[in-house]
């Protein structure tokens, strides 16, 4: 069963800086993968992952799952761009906005959201913490306190 909940993280100042650094590294890695996808005209996840996976791990210090999630983030961004182009949301192909969108690789803001899944997270419901994969340390999971809404507490798995 898949359960979607909204939580508020309450990290210590030290953990907040580590989480922010992780976010920045993941977005730099995604921007790099986007540049490769654009230059090599790679449109599907498997071919892009084959091309950049080792680089994402070596150059950016990502472990396996965050590297895969960064590739997926890039592929999804290009799929959204193609859908917007087809739908005419960026104007006709001759418009400045359309040409700008197709003329350069997609870039990711340093603070842009990064998808994580259960291979990057572990939940400790009773302790009200979540351990999140981060960059820069051998023991790269940091427990962070969290808040949930009471209605979500009732739906959590046992």
Number of C-alpha atoms within 10 A of each C-alpha: 4 4 8 9 12 9 13 10 14 13 17 11 9 8 15 14 12 19 19 14 17 22 21 19 21 29 23 19 26 27 22 23 30 28 17 16 25 17 11 12 12 18 15 16 17 13 13 21 22 11 16 21 18 14 17 26 17 11 10 18 19 24 17 14 16 24 24 18 19 27 28 20 22 27 23 15 16 21 14 12 17 14 12 14 17 13 11 12 12 17 15 14 13 8 10 11 14 17 14 11 14 15 10 12 18 19 16 20 12 16 14 11 13 15 13 14 11 9 11 18 16 16 15 14 13 7 10 13 19 19 16 19 22 26 20 12 11 7 9 15 16 19 19 19 17 17 13 13 11 8 9 13 12 9 11 11 8 6
